Amino acid sequence: MRKSGVGPVERSDLALVSEWWRGLGGEGFVVLPPPNRGRYTQSDGHEDAAELVARRGLEGPVSFAYWHWQSHGRAFDRAGALKGELLLHWGGEHAVVAAGLGAGPAGFRVVDGGPRGAFVLDLVTRRDEAGLPDPADRAGVRQFLDALDAPVDRGTPSLRYRPLSAGESAWLHERLDGPLDLAAVTRCAVALERRNGLTPEEARRLLDAWRAEYAGRPEKWTGWRELLHALLRHECEAAWETVAALGPAAASVVAEVPSARGLDVVRAWALAGEPTAVSAWLASHRALHEPDTVRAVVALVGEIAAENAPESALRGLCTALLGAVTRDWRRETGAGALAGRSYADLAAVRLATDERLPRALRVLVAAHVRERVELVREQLQEPGFSLADVGAGVDGGAGSGSGSGSGVTAVVTDPAAARAALDRYEAAADGLLSGTGPDLTAYEGTLSRVWERYRTLTDADERWLRERIADPATGLQGLGFCLELLYAHGLACPAEVDALVPRRWKDLTKKYRTTYTEWRHPLVTLTCLALDLGHPASTRLVAWWEGPRPVWKDELRLLTRLGAPDEAKAAELWEFVASGAHDVGHLMTWVLLRARLDGEHPLAVADRLLGTPGIREHTLHQVLIGVADPGQPLWHYALDVRSRGWWRRAVEVAEHPGLSPEARAVGLRAARGHHLVRYPDQLNPVPTRAERTAALEWVERHRDQ
């Protein structure tokens, strides 16, 4: 709380900032009111700004500033005290915004983050002649520790921090004297150990406090990584008890302090299928046995095969391989993160055909390259292209040496060698990738990004999908992914029902939310399939859906009406849609069902619904884009602005000659708001210049529509 300056009444930081904020604004500059939960992101802020400008009827260039709810929650506590920096985002002309915000309210300061950054509002604090804060000044201590937390260079493969002065070191150690309050001293301990500064005695006392305060939940303490590092560095036996308590989450810290005991620990985790432990296993093996990355990886592949480890171990090793050669190259050359991403793609192109690697690993590397081939090809066409050599052995030379990174030696300007590597990859790609697919245990967003790849299915794709469905090891997410593709393409058959019912009944009837994916709960899709086929198992499936338990299935039950549709099912589903009840795919289901009954394209059905009272406009717009291809509908109910699939469907809707102007406008708005147009660096992989140029040209051609 701060003195108001007009009397003894103290006002919160939030009240003082809000009062100052309300006084801002002027010619060509406006500020948005403080946020609520409706303004959660920067995108929301820009939309609110556009609405404010339109509502006020402002003309000419208008710059604006705002903060959003996430920043608000990080900056203010419940009493309105400023507990961290408040990020002030903006749009328009940077100079206009900087002048409009000024220096900030009394007792605060506004720091300009530059034309590509946010402005930062924080309290004004004081330091002594040595640059140290008063320990009782919470804001001053926070700012001091924030400065110590800032890496010297965020672009390096591993973060480095500037050395402490003698005064700073003494100040931090003093905070760790006496009884320890972890909430108060955690950041001090972290700042010290990031510079290998914790003493054995401090580490022991911190361990005792950690065990007492976080018994049974050690990972909840934010300082555990640095403390574990200190315990390992000081060779404390208690470190290994701590590692056992933390489990695989500790793998990366164990690898930072290599030891034979640590290698055994991370190896066991990796071979058990813990993907997060594989990079640590490779790093530890290289540190203790074999510096050359490729030779080390080959040795680990042999261990994975000998132990019959899960597929996740090999997939993790593929990721670890590409990460290791890239980090090695960046350390040797001083290259930044952006160059590192390009190097990783080029390295993958070469490694995909490196005969030193076992075929199973080359297949996974080739799958990584598949999403980035166009980026690599475009890069190779640049004048003066420079390629980081990933070892002579990759290109048929004398083989790699015993250095730190699989023969990563120097950056050479050799476009011909690079194109030859790409030619080898493209010649081998079909043979490597045919009949393969993505990691079905990956994060849903990762799988959603490859959904568009399956808009058409090859015979090899179809075989792979059927094999995964028949595999007892495929989980619910994988079953949902594979079964949805076969069903939507009209390729699912009785074999899929026979493979899953009754052998997977216990799994299939488990709760699995798919709100943010393109596929439904696999039991929904399986029921639709069985009904369409008139399969005997449909009786059991329908009876289960109509039963009272478990209650989680209630919101999904009507989605099964898409199977063997009739007018009664359509009416039942429409009644639910029109009621305004929570929709988890019901409108999409009705549109697809109605299209099947009427023998027409679902786009026509969705188009006729525009303007229908009681139908949520936002949901209908997503359905309109989602059904652009009925052979692979997009079940998302929120436009995925990072998905190329959603971009292509939006363009198709915008250009569809058979749709109403209102429907085409929906597609146009969605395309204009897509990240391919607005924030291309947020797509994965990032678009090529050609892809980005084509998107911008498309938007320009439709500017007046």
N, C-alpha and C positions, 0 to 999 in steps of 0.2 A: 504494500500500500504506500502511496506517495502523498505528501502534503499538497493540497490544492493550490496554495499560494494566497488564498483569500480568508483563511481562518484555520482553526485547529482540525477541521474535518479532513480525514484522509480518504483518498479515492484510489480505486484500483488502477493498475497500469492500463487495463483494458478501457476503463472509463476515460482516462486521460488521452489515450491514443484515439479513441472513437471521437472525442470532442475535437481534437486536432483534425482528424480525418474529415469530419463534417464541414469544416471550414475551408477545405481545399476545392479547387476547381476554378475555371476561368475560361477565357477565350480559347477554344480548340482543345480543352482538357477537362475531363470529367473523372470522378471517382465513383466506383460502385459502392453501395451501402455495405457495411460489414456482412459477412456471409452467414447463411444457415446451411443445413445439410444438403439443400438442393444445389449448392454450388460446391461440388466436391473436388473438382479437378480444374486444370487450366482451360480445358475445352469448355467446361461449363461457364467459366468466367468470361471467355470470349463471346459465348452465346448471350450471356446476360448483358454484356456491354452493347452488343448489337441491338438487343431489345430496348435498352435504355436510350440509345441514340435515336432509334425510331420513335419511341414514345414521346421524347422531348422535341421531335421534329428538327433535330440539329442538322445543319447542312455544312458542306465543306469537310476537309480533313479533321477528324476528331481523334485525339489520343486519349487513353484511359489507363487507370490503375485499379487494382483490386487485390484482395487476398482470398483464398478459398478455405473451405472447412478443414481440410487436412492440415494446412499450414497453421490455421487457428488452433487446432487441438495440440499441435506440437509446441506452439509458442506460449499459450496461456494455460494456467491451471484453473481449477474450478472457482477459485476466489478471484480470478481475473489478474493474478500476478504474472508478469512476464517471466517464463522459465526457460526460454530459448529464443533464438532469432525468429523474427516474423518476416517471412518472405513476401514481398510486395511484387506481384506480377503486373504486366502491362502490355499494351498494344499501341500501335501507331508510331509516332516519331519519338525516338529515344530522348532527344534533347528537350522536347516539349514536356515529357513526363518528368525528366530530371529537374527541370525548372519548376514544374508544378508541385513536386513533392518537397523540394527545398532541403533544408538541413534536418527537419524533423521537429517534433514538439519539445518543449523544455524538459531537460533531463534525459532525453533520448537522442539518438543520432540515426541518420539514414545514410547507408553506404551504397554507392552506385556500383552495381555488378557489371556494368558495361552493356553495350548494345545486344549481346547475346545472353545476358544473365538477368536475374531478378535483382531488385533493390532489397536491401536488408535493413530492417529496423531493430535496434537494440538499445539497451540502457547505456548511459554514459557512466563509466566507472573510473576509478583512479588506481594507479600503481605507485609503489615507492621508487626511490632512485635506482634500485636494482631491477626494476621492471616487474616486481612481485606484488600480487594482490594481498589485501588484508584477508586473512583466513575467515573472518566473520562476514565478509562481503560475498554473499552467494553468487550474485551476478558477476562480480569481478573474478571470482574463482572459476566460474563456468567459462568465461571468456578466455582466461589464462589457459585452462585445460583444452579448450577448443583449439587454441593456437598450437599447443603441443601435439594435438591429434592430427594436425594437417600434415600429410606426407610431403616430402621434399618434391616429389614428382609423381603425380597420379598415373602417368603414362608408362611407368616401368613395370616389368613383369611381377616383381614383388615390391611392396611398399617400403620405402625408406623414410626415416624420420630424422630431423636435424638433431645434432648432439645437444645435451643439456649443458647449460652453464653451471658452474659450481654452486651458485646461489639457487638456481632452479632445482638442481638435484637435492640440495640440502632442504629446501622448502618441501619437496615431495616426501622425502624420508621422514621429516618431522610429522607429517600427517599420519604416518604409519606407526608412530610411537604411542604407547599407552593402549588402553582398551580400544578394540577395533569395531567401528560401526561400518559394516560393509557398504551400506548405501552412501556413506560420506566419503569413503576412501577408495572405492573401486576404481574410479578414473585416475587417481594418483598412482595406484598400483599398476594399472595398464600402461600409463605413460612411462613409468620406470622400466617395466619389462620389455616394452617395445625397443628399448635401448639396452637390453640385458642388464638391467639395473637392480632388480630385486635381490636382496641378500638371502642366504639360506634361512636365517632366523625370521625375516619378514615373510618368506614363503611359508614356513611352518606355521606361523601365527595366523596368516591368512587362510591356510588350509583348515585349521581348527575352527575359525569363525565360519568358513564356508560350510563345513560339515554340520555345524550346529544349527545354522540358519536355514540351510537348504537340504536338510536330511530327506532322502528319498526323491529329490528332484534337483540334482546337482546342476543339470544343464540350464536351469532357469537363471542362474547367476551370470550376469553379462561379462564378468571378468575371468571366467574359468579357463579360457584358452591361454591367456597370458600367464596365469598362475601355473597351469599344467606345464607350460613351456619352461617356467623357472624351476619347477620340481624336477623335470627331466634334465635340464641343463646342470643342476646341482647334484644329479644322480641320487636323488632321494628315493628310497624304497617305496615310500608312500605314493610316489607317482604312478606306480603300476596298479595299486589298489584303485586309484582315481581313474586310470584308463579303463579298468574293468567296469567301474561303476558307470562311466559315460558311454561305453560301447563304441560302435563305429563312428560316432560323431567326433571322436578324438583322433581319428586316423591322420588327418592332415597335420595336427600338432606333433604327433609321434614322429612323422616323417621329417619334421623340421630339426629334430635332434636324433639323427640316425644311430641305431644300435642293433646288434643282433637280436636282442630280445624284442625290440620294437618291430623289426622286420617279421619275426614269427607272428606277432600279434596282428599286424595289418594283412599279412598273407592269409591268415585263417579267416579274417573277415571277408577279404576279397573272394576267396574260394567258396565261401558260403553264399555268395551272390550279392554282397553289399557293394553296389556300384560306387559309392562315395569313397570306398577304401582302396579302389584299384589304383588311382593316381598315386596315393601314398605308398602303395606296394611297389609300384614302378620306381618312384623316387628313392625309396629306401634301398631297393635292389641295386640301382645304379650307384648310389653313394657307397655301398659296401662291397659290391662285386663286379659290376660291369658298367663303366661310364657310357659306352656307346649305346644310344637309345634303341636302335633297331636290334642289335644283338641281345640287349636286355629284354626287349619285347618278345623276341623269338623264344627266349628261355621261359618267359612267363606263360606264353601260349602253350608250351609243352607241359607246364605244371597244371594249367587249366584242363588240358585234355586228359592228363594222367589222373586227375582227381574227379573227372566227370563233373566239373563245376557248372552251375547254371549259365544260361546264355548271357545273362546280365554281366557276368564277369568278363566275357570276351568283348561285349559292347563297351563296357567301361574301359577296357584296355585300348580300344580303338580311340576313344576320346582322350585317354591319357597319352597315347602316342603322339597325336597331333598337337596336343597342348605342350608336351615336353619339347618337341623339336622346334616349336614356335618360340617358346620361352628361351631356349638355348640361343636361337638366332638373334632374338631381341637383346639378350644380354651381351652377345658378342659384337653386335653392330650398333647398339644404342637406339634402335628403331622404336617408334612409338606404337600405341595400341592399334591405330588405324592401319599402319603398315603391317603390323602383326597379323591382322585379320586377312589381308591380302596374301601374306606369306603362307598362312595356314592353308588357304585354298590351293595355292600353287604346290605346296608340299603334298597335299592330299592327292592332287593329280598325279604327281610322280610316284608316291607310295602305293597308289592303287594298282600299279603294274610292277612293283618291286618284287622280283621273284624270291628275294630273301625272306619275305613275309609269307606265312602260311595262307593258303587260299581263303580260308574262312575269315581271316582278318582283312585281306584285300577286298573281299566282298563288302565288308562294313565300311571301309574307307571309300570304296566306289559309291556307296549309297550316300555318304556325306558329300561327295563331289557332285552327284546328280543334281542337287538343288542349286549348285553354284557354277555350273559349266558355262553359262552365258556370261557371268561376271568374269570368269577367267579368260574366256575368249576375247571379251572386250578389252580387258587389261593387256592382253598380248598384242593388240592392235595399236596400242599407244606408242608414239614415237619415243625412242630412247628407253624402251622398256628395260627394267633391270630385274633379273631373276636371282633369288638367293639359292645357291646350289645346295641341294639336300643330299649331298654325298655322291661321289663318283659311281658307287655301286648302283644307285638308282638309274643312272644314265648309261650303264654298261661300261664304266671305267674300271679302275683297278681295285675298287672297294673302299670302304670308309676306314678311317683310322681309329685310334682308340681315344679320341677326344671326347668332349663333354656332350656332343649332340648328334650322334649318328652321321658324322662326317659333314656337318654343317660348317662350311669353311668361310667363304667370302661371297660378297654380292658381285655377280658378274653380269655384264650387259650382253645377253645372248638370246635374242628373240627366236632364233632358229631352234636352239635346244629346247626352249619352252614350248614352241609349237609342236616339236617332235614328241614331247611328253604328252601334250594334249591329244595328239593324233593317236598315240599308243593307248591312251585311256579310252578314247571314243571307239577304237577298234575292239577293245576288250570289254566295254561296258555291258553290252547286251549279254554276253556270256557270263559275266559276273553277277548281273542284277536280275536276270530272268528268274522268275519264280521266288523272289525274295520280297520282303515287306518291312514296314517300320517296326520299331520296338513297341509292342502292344501294351507294355507296362509303363510307357513314358507318360509324362504329364499330359493331361487332356489337350491343353493348348498346342503342344508339340504335334500331337496326332491330328488335330484339326487343321494344322497348316498343310498337311500332306493330303487332306481329303480331296482336294481338287484334282490331284493326280489320278484319282480313280473315277473320274467322270466317265471315262470309257475303260472297259476292262479287257485285257488281253487274255488269251487262254491260260497263260502262265499265272496271271493275277488270280484268275478264277480258281485254279488249282491250289494256289497258296492260301486263299481265303478258306476254301473247304478244308484244307489240312489243319489250319489253325482252329477251326470250329470243332473238328474231330479230336483235337489234341486235348486230353484231360487237364493239361497244365495251363491252358488259356483261361485267364480270369474274366470276370464280368465285363470289365472295360473292353478287353480284346474281343470277347464274344459280341458285345454291342456293336463295335466297329465293323467286324467282319460280316456279321449277319445282316446288318443294315445295308451294306453295300450289295450283297447278293440279292436281298429281297427287293431293294429299290430298282435294281437293274433287271428284275424279273428272272433271275437265274437260280434262286433258292429252290430246293426240291425236297422230296420226302427224306432224303438222306440226312439233311440237316436236322429235321425233327427227330429222326431215329437216333442221331448222334447225341442229342441233348436230353431227350425224354425217354426213359426215366433216369438215365445215367448221371445227369447233372442236376437233377431236381433240387437237391439240397442247396446247391450253389445258386441256381437260377432264382430261387425264391427269397434271396437276400436283398436287402435294400441297397440300391445303387443309384445315386442322383446323377443325372446327365443334363442338368439345366443349362450348362454352358458348353455343350458339345453339339456336334452335328448328328449324333446317333441317339437312339432311345434305349431305355432299359431293354436288355436282350429278351426278356420274357414277353414284353409287349410285341416286339417284332416276331418272335417265335409263335406267339398266339395268332397274330395276323396271318402268318404263313400257313399254320395248320388249318385255320378256317378256310383260307383260299383253296387249299388242297383237298379239303374234306377229310383230313387225316384223322384216324381214330383217336389220336392223342388230344384233339381239339376239345373233346368232352371233358377230359380231366383239366385242361388249361382253363376253360371257361368256368368250370365249377370252382377252381381255386380263386379266380378273380372275383367271383360273386360271393365268396365267403367273407365273414366278418374280420378275420385276422390274416395277416398283420395289417394294422391300420395304415401303414405308409403307402399301401398299394391303392388306396381309395382315389387319390388324385390322378392316378395313371389308368384306372380301369377303362374309362371311355376311349382312351387312345387305341384300344384293341378293336374298336368298331370299324376300323379301316379294313379288317379282314372279312372277306365275303360280305361286302356291304349290301344293304337294302334300304328301302325308304324308312322303315321303322328305326334303324340305327341312325340314319341321317337326322331324323326328327329328334331323337333322344339327344344326339350330340349338339344339334342346333339349339335346343332348349338350354343346355348348359352354357354354350357360347353366349347366347343372348342375355343370360342371367347376370353377366359381369363377374362371375366367380373366378377364382385364381386359375389362370390359363398356363398350363405347362406343355402346350402342344395341341390343345383342343381345336383352335381355329385352323391351324395347319392341317390337322387330321380331317376336319370337316371339308375343307377346300379340296383336298385330295380325294376324299370319299365321294363328294358331289361330282367331281370331274370324272371319276370312274363310272358312276351311275349314268351320267349324261353323255359319256363318250366324247368329251371335249378336253381341251388343254386347261389345266388348273389355273393358268394365268387369266383366262377368260372368266372363270368363276370368281377369282379374287378381285378382278377389275369391277365386276358388277356389285361387289360389296362396298366399294368406296362411297362414303357418305351415308351408309346405313346407320340409323340411330341405335345406340347401345353397343356398337362394335368399337373397341378401342382403336383409334386411328393409328397409333404407334405400332401396335401389334400387327394390324392389317398390313401396314407398309412393309414390315419385315417379312410377313408371309408372302406378299406379292413378289418380293425379290427372291425369297427362298424357293418358290415353286417354278422359277424360270426354267429349270430343267427337271421335269417330273421323274426322270430316271435317276436323279440324285438330289432330292430336295435338301435344303439347308434348314435344319431344325432349330437353329439359334433363334431366340426371340429378341436379340439385341444385335444390331448391325455390327459385325466384326470388322472394324476399320483397318485391321492389320492383315486381313485375309485376302489373298488374290482371288479366291473363289467368289467372295462377296463382291469384289470390284467387278469381275467379269459378268456376274448375274445382274448387277445394277446397270451396267452398260447395255446389256441385252434388253432389259426392261425399258430403258430410256429410248432405245432405237426400234422397239417392236412396232411394226406398222399396224398390227391388228388391235393395239390397245388404245384406250381413251387418252386424251391429252393429260388428264389428271393422273392416270397410272404412269404414263411416261415421265411426268414431272417427279413422281416419287423416285424412280430410278435415277433421274438426273441429280436430284438433291443428294441421294446416297453416294453417287459417284463423286460429286464435288466435295463431299465431306470426308472421303476416304483418305487414309494416310499416304497412299501412293501419290496423291496430289498435294496433301498438306504437310505431312511429316514423313517423307520417304525413308529417312534413316531409322524409323521405328519398325520397318518391315524386316522380316528375317526369312531368307537373306535380303539384303538391301537390293533395290532394283538396279538394273543396269541403266546407263544413261539413255540407251535406246528405249527401254521400257518406260522410263520416267518422261522422256520427251514425247512419246506417243500418247501418254496419259494427259499431259498438259495440252497437247495439240487437240485432243478430243474435247477437253473441257472448253478450250477456246472456240472450237467450232460450234459448240452448243451454248455459248455465252448468252445469246439473246433469247434463248428458249425458256 
